[in-house]
């Protein structure tokens, strides 16, 4: 996608603080962290949101979650962490490229919002 912020980050056109990369996934630190550890985990294939996950692209979602486990371990999030996905405008999604927020490094409590 030509105008997609995350596609440009993945392509190296926009700088980021990369923490993980493989064939399927790119992960980088959020520029506006909401917790001591706040990492965005993004599939390298452009998928706009969870509504568009299907049998042709679900491998990218699985690979994102495999990466999340590796990243959490590397970041020392042994006591737990939160993974968040926002879908669509009403769900709070501001970049229309599927991504997962990995949050941790502090007790996040039970309240979601």
Residue frames as a rotation matrix with the C-alpha (Angstrom) as fourth column:
UNK 1
0.581 0.814 0.000 0.00
0.814 -0.581 0.000 0.00
0.000 0.000 -1.000 0.00
UNK 2
-0.004 -0.651 0.759 1.54
0.657 -0.574 -0.489 3.25
0.754 0.497 0.429 -1.15
UNK 3
-0.002 0.069 0.998 0.30
-0.369 -0.927 0.063 5.50
0.929 -0.368 0.028 1.65
UNK 4
0.823 0.369 -0.431 0.46
0.191 0.536 0.822 3.03
0.535 -0.759 0.371 4.54
UNK 5
0.534 -0.602 0.594 2.63
-0.809 -0.569 0.151 4.28
0.247 -0.561 -0.790 7.40
UNK 6
0.459 -0.359 0.813 3.52
-0.453 0.692 0.562 0.77
-0.764 -0.626 0.155 8.59
UNK 7
0.838 -0.202 0.506 4.33
0.517 0.588 -0.621 -0.46
-0.172 0.783 0.598 5.06
UNK 8
0.687 -0.605 0.403 6.75
-0.181 -0.679 -0.711 2.48
0.704 0.416 -0.576 4.80
UNK 9
0.426 -0.523 0.738 8.31
-0.881 -0.056 0.469 1.60
-0.204 -0.850 -0.485 8.17
UNK 10
0.665 -0.136 0.734 8.69
0.069 0.990 0.121 -2.04
-0.743 -0.030 0.668 7.12
UNK 11
0.815 -0.312 0.489 10.32
0.540 0.102 -0.835 -0.91
0.211 0.944 0.252 3.84
UNK 12
-0.046 -0.881 -0.472 12.77
0.944 -0.193 0.268 1.31
-0.327 -0.433 0.840 5.76
UNK 13
-0.137 0.073 0.988 11.38
0.649 -0.747 0.145 4.51
0.749 0.661 0.055 4.24
UNK 14
0.501 0.298 0.813 10.47
-0.457 -0.706 0.541 5.82
0.735 -0.642 -0.217 7.71
UNK 15
-0.564 -0.820 -0.092 12.84
-0.345 0.336 -0.876 5.21
0.750 -0.463 -0.473 10.63
UNK 16
0.709 0.693 0.130 11.85
-0.427 0.275 0.861 3.06
0.561 -0.666 0.491 13.58
UNK 17
-0.277 -0.734 0.620 13.46
-0.961 0.223 -0.165 1.38
-0.017 -0.642 -0.767 16.55
UNK 18
0.298 0.367 -0.881 13.29
-0.555 0.818 0.153 -2.22
0.777 0.443 0.447 15.40
UNK 19
-0.027 -0.273 0.962 13.22
-0.943 0.327 0.067 -4.93
-0.332 -0.905 -0.266 18.06
UNK 20
-0.245 -0.004 0.970 12.42
0.048 0.999 0.016 -7.94
-0.968 0.051 -0.244 15.88
UNK 21
0.178 0.351 -0.919 12.20
-0.935 -0.231 -0.269 -8.93
-0.307 0.908 0.287 12.25
UNK 22
-0.469 -0.296 0.832 11.73
0.064 0.928 0.366 -12.15
-0.881 0.225 -0.417 10.31
UNK 23
-0.938 0.052 0.343 10.23
0.346 0.161 0.924 -13.16
-0.007 0.986 -0.169 6.98
UNK 24
-0.227 0.970 0.091 6.66
0.807 0.135 0.575 -12.48
0.545 0.204 -0.813 8.16
UNK 25
0.704 0.523 -0.480 6.85
0.704 -0.427 0.568 -9.93
0.093 -0.738 -0.669 10.97
UNK 26
-0.355 -0.745 0.565 8.37
0.381 -0.667 -0.640 -6.55
0.854 -0.012 0.520 11.79
UNK 27
0.601 0.523 -0.604 8.25
0.757 -0.132 0.640 -5.21
0.255 -0.842 -0.476 15.37
UNK 28
-0.419 -0.710 0.565 9.30
0.464 -0.703 -0.539 -1.80
0.780 0.036 0.624 16.65
UNK 29
-0.636 0.112 -0.763 8.98
0.723 -0.259 -0.640 0.45
-0.270 -0.959 0.084 19.69
UNK 30
0.403 0.857 0.321 5.94
0.889 -0.450 0.086 2.72
0.219 0.251 -0.943 19.79
UNK 31
-0.489 -0.619 0.615 6.86
0.490 -0.778 -0.393 6.41
0.722 0.109 0.683 19.56
UNK 32
-0.243 0.479 0.844 4.17
-0.726 -0.667 0.170 7.25
0.644 -0.571 0.509 22.15
UNK 33
-0.660 -0.101 -0.744 4.55
0.160 0.949 -0.271 4.42
0.734 -0.298 -0.610 24.69
UNK 34
0.258 0.848 0.464 1.70
-0.564 -0.258 0.784 3.70
0.785 -0.464 0.412 27.07
UNK 35
0.992 -0.100 0.074 3.81
-0.002 0.585 0.811 1.40
-0.125 -0.805 0.580 29.27
UNK 36
0.295 -0.955 -0.035 7.53
-0.516 -0.190 0.835 0.94
-0.804 -0.228 -0.549 29.94
UNK 37
-0.830 -0.412 0.377 7.51
0.101 0.554 0.827 -1.68
-0.549 0.724 -0.418 27.16
UNK 38
0.361 0.913 -0.189 5.26
-0.133 -0.151 -0.980 -0.78
-0.923 0.379 0.067 24.22
UNK 39
-0.759 -0.651 -0.009 6.08
-0.203 0.222 0.954 -2.55
-0.619 0.726 -0.301 20.98
UNK 40
0.332 0.824 -0.460 4.06
-0.776 -0.039 -0.630 -2.70
-0.537 0.566 0.626 17.78
UNK 41
-0.588 -0.416 0.694 4.07
-0.012 0.862 0.506 -6.09
-0.809 0.290 -0.512 16.08
UNK 42
0.203 0.584 -0.786 3.12
-0.721 -0.454 -0.523 -5.85
-0.663 0.673 0.329 12.41
UNK 43
0.401 -0.074 0.913 2.72
0.488 0.861 -0.145 -8.44
-0.775 0.504 0.382 9.66
UNK 44
-0.619 -0.712 -0.330 4.89
0.049 -0.454 0.889 -7.68
-0.784 0.535 0.316 6.64
UNK 45
-0.680 0.513 0.524 1.94
0.668 0.138 0.731 -8.36
0.303 0.847 -0.437 4.35
UNK 46
-0.888 0.422 0.181 -0.52
-0.451 -0.875 -0.174 -5.48
0.086 -0.236 0.968 4.29
UNK 47
-0.390 0.862 -0.326 -3.74
0.775 0.498 0.389 -6.58
0.497 -0.101 -0.862 5.96
UNK 48
-0.274 0.226 0.935 -5.90
-0.103 -0.973 0.205 -3.61
0.956 -0.040 0.290 6.87
UNK 49
-0.290 0.285 0.913 -7.49
-0.945 -0.237 -0.226 -5.02
0.152 -0.929 0.338 10.02
UNK 50
-0.778 -0.023 0.628 -8.79
-0.302 0.890 -0.342 -8.14
-0.551 -0.455 -0.700 11.77
UNK 51
0.309 0.949 -0.054 -11.93
-0.445 0.094 -0.891 -8.04
-0.841 0.299 0.451 9.59
UNK 52
0.587 -0.122 -0.800 -9.73
-0.804 0.025 -0.594 -8.96
0.093 0.992 -0.083 6.63
UNK 53
-0.533 -0.727 0.432 -8.00
-0.758 0.638 0.139 -12.00
-0.377 -0.254 -0.891 8.14
UNK 54
0.679 0.713 -0.175 -8.81
-0.720 0.599 -0.351 -15.14
-0.145 0.365 0.920 6.17
UNK 55
0.793 -0.329 0.513 -7.30
0.212 0.938 0.274 -18.46
-0.571 -0.109 0.814 5.11
UNK 56
0.715 -0.540 0.444 -4.99
0.507 -0.037 -0.861 -16.72
0.481 0.841 0.247 2.59
UNK 57
0.093 -0.699 0.709 -3.24
-0.196 -0.711 -0.675 -14.51
0.976 -0.076 -0.203 5.16
UNK 58
0.894 0.364 0.261 -3.80
-0.305 0.067 0.950 -16.04
0.328 -0.929 0.171 8.60
UNK 59
0.488 -0.801 -0.346 -0.25
0.794 0.573 -0.206 -17.41
0.363 -0.174 0.915 8.63
UNK 60
-0.281 -0.598 0.750 0.90
0.219 -0.801 -0.557 -13.81
0.934 0.008 0.356 9.15
UNK 61
0.425 0.509 0.749 -1.27
-0.650 -0.404 0.643 -13.49
0.630 -0.760 0.159 12.25
UNK 62
0.956 -0.118 -0.267 0.08
0.244 0.828 0.505 -16.76
0.162 -0.548 0.821 13.64
UNK 63
0.102 -0.991 0.086 3.63
0.801 0.030 -0.597 -15.55
0.589 0.130 0.797 12.98
UNK 64
-0.023 -0.035 0.999 2.86
-0.316 -0.948 -0.040 -12.27
0.949 -0.316 0.010 14.78
UNK 65
0.795 0.400 0.456 1.85
-0.543 0.137 0.828 -14.20
0.269 -0.906 0.326 17.90
UNK 66
0.706 -0.661 -0.255 4.91
0.675 0.737 -0.038 -16.43
0.213 -0.145 0.966 17.68
UNK 67
-0.170 -0.780 0.602 7.00
0.448 -0.605 -0.658 -13.24
0.878 0.159 0.452 17.48
UNK 68
0.386 0.384 0.838 5.14
-0.523 -0.657 0.542 -11.69
0.760 -0.648 -0.053 20.43
UNK 69
0.993 -0.027 -0.118 6.17
0.107 0.644 0.758 -14.63
0.056 -0.765 0.642 22.64
UNK 70
0.267 -0.962 0.055 9.81
0.904 0.230 -0.360 -14.28
0.334 0.146 0.931 21.56
UNK 71
-0.149 -0.289 0.946 9.83
0.122 -0.954 -0.272 -10.50
0.981 0.075 0.177 22.02
UNK 72
0.725 0.495 0.479 8.17
-0.414 -0.243 0.877 -10.70
0.551 -0.834 0.028 25.44
UNK 73
0.830 -0.486 -0.273 10.85
0.556 0.689 0.464 -13.14
-0.038 -0.537 0.843 26.58
UNK 74
-0.051 -0.906 0.420 13.64
0.851 -0.260 -0.456 -10.96
0.522 0.334 0.785 25.18
UNK 75
-0.075 0.123 0.990 12.15
-0.160 -0.981 0.110 -7.90
0.984 -0.150 0.093 26.93
UNK 76
-0.915 -0.359 -0.186 12.02
0.084 0.280 -0.956 -9.73
0.395 -0.890 -0.226 30.27
UNK 77
-0.324 0.878 0.351 8.23
-0.857 -0.430 0.284 -9.67
0.401 -0.209 0.892 30.56
UNK 78
-0.819 -0.153 -0.553 8.25
-0.006 0.966 -0.258 -12.79
0.574 -0.209 -0.792 32.71
UNK 79
-0.844 0.520 -0.129 5.42
0.162 0.018 -0.987 -11.57
-0.511 -0.854 -0.099 34.98
UNK 80
0.027 0.898 0.439 3.06
0.834 0.221 -0.505 -11.02
-0.550 0.380 -0.743 32.06
UNK 81
-0.921 -0.228 -0.317 2.03
0.001 -0.813 0.582 -8.54
-0.391 0.535 0.749 29.42
UNK 82
0.154 0.987 -0.043 -0.97
0.095 -0.059 -0.994 -7.38
-0.984 0.148 -0.103 27.42
UNK 83
-0.882 -0.278 0.381 -1.58
0.392 0.016 0.920 -7.72
-0.262 0.960 0.095 23.68
UNK 84
-0.014 0.878 -0.479 -4.09
0.105 -0.475 -0.874 -5.32
-0.994 -0.062 -0.085 22.13
UNK 85
-0.813 -0.093 0.575 -5.53
0.579 -0.029 0.815 -5.04
-0.059 0.995 0.078 18.63
UNK 86
-0.299 0.723 -0.623 -7.80
-0.160 -0.682 -0.714 -2.20
-0.941 -0.113 0.320 17.57
UNK 87
-0.663 0.132 0.737 -10.08
0.699 0.463 0.545 -2.86
-0.269 0.876 -0.399 14.59
UNK 88
-0.024 0.666 0.746 -11.65
0.837 -0.395 0.380 -0.05
0.547 0.633 -0.548 12.60
UNK 89
-0.414 -0.113 0.903 -12.40
-0.035 -0.990 -0.140 3.53
0.910 -0.090 0.406 13.48
UNK 90
0.537 0.707 0.460 -14.82
-0.520 -0.152 0.841 2.71
0.665 -0.690 0.286 16.31
UNK 91
0.841 -0.289 -0.457 -12.26
0.483 0.782 0.394 0.27
0.243 -0.552 0.798 17.73
UNK 92
0.788 -0.525 -0.320 -9.64
-0.152 -0.670 0.726 3.02
-0.596 -0.524 -0.609 17.90
UNK 93
0.203 -0.733 0.649 -7.52
0.841 0.470 0.268 1.88
-0.501 0.491 0.712 14.95
UNK 94
0.583 -0.043 -0.812 -5.58
-0.158 -0.985 -0.062 4.87
-0.797 0.164 -0.581 13.61
UNK 95
-0.437 -0.683 -0.585 -3.23
-0.820 0.036 0.571 3.11
-0.369 0.729 -0.576 11.17
UNK 96
0.604 0.797 -0.005 -5.11
-0.700 0.528 -0.480 0.85
-0.380 0.293 0.877 8.77
UNK 97
-0.035 -0.605 -0.795 -2.53
-0.538 0.682 -0.495 -1.94
0.842 0.411 -0.349 8.80
UNK 98
0.823 0.399 -0.405 -3.13
0.056 0.652 0.756 -4.85
0.565 -0.645 0.514 11.14
UNK 99
-0.307 -0.937 0.166 -0.93
-0.215 -0.102 -0.971 -4.53
0.927 -0.334 -0.170 14.21
UNK 100
0.596 0.393 -0.700 -0.70
0.533 0.458 0.712 -5.70
0.601 -0.797 0.064 17.77
UNK 101
0.269 -0.460 0.846 0.39
-0.651 -0.734 -0.193 -3.60
0.710 -0.499 -0.497 20.75
UNK 102
0.250 -0.306 -0.919 2.61
0.639 0.765 -0.080 -5.50
0.727 -0.567 0.387 23.18
UNK 103
0.288 -0.040 0.957 2.49
-0.508 -0.854 0.117 -3.71
0.812 -0.519 -0.266 26.54
UNK 104
0.703 -0.037 -0.710 4.32
0.529 0.694 0.488 -4.60
0.475 -0.719 0.507 29.73
UNK 105
-0.351 -0.924 0.151 7.05
0.438 -0.304 -0.846 -3.79
0.827 -0.231 0.512 32.18
UNK 106
-0.858 0.215 0.467 4.57
-0.501 -0.551 -0.667 -2.71
0.114 -0.806 0.581 34.85
UNK 107
-0.705 0.698 0.127 1.42
0.543 0.646 -0.536 -4.13
-0.456 -0.309 -0.834 36.45
UNK 108
-0.911 0.362 0.199 -1.34
-0.039 -0.555 0.831 -3.18
0.411 0.749 0.520 34.02
UNK 109
-0.678 0.686 0.263 -4.21
-0.452 -0.108 -0.885 -4.19
-0.579 -0.719 0.383 36.27
UNK 110
-0.526 0.566 0.635 -7.51
0.589 0.781 -0.208 -5.68
-0.614 0.264 -0.744 35.19
UNK 111
0.364 0.750 -0.553 -9.21
0.109 -0.623 -0.774 -2.60
-0.925 0.222 -0.308 33.78
UNK 112
-0.023 -0.332 0.943 -9.06
0.935 0.328 0.138 -2.47
-0.355 0.884 0.303 29.97
UNK 113
-0.135 -0.003 0.991 -10.09
0.632 -0.771 0.084 1.17
0.763 0.637 0.106 29.40
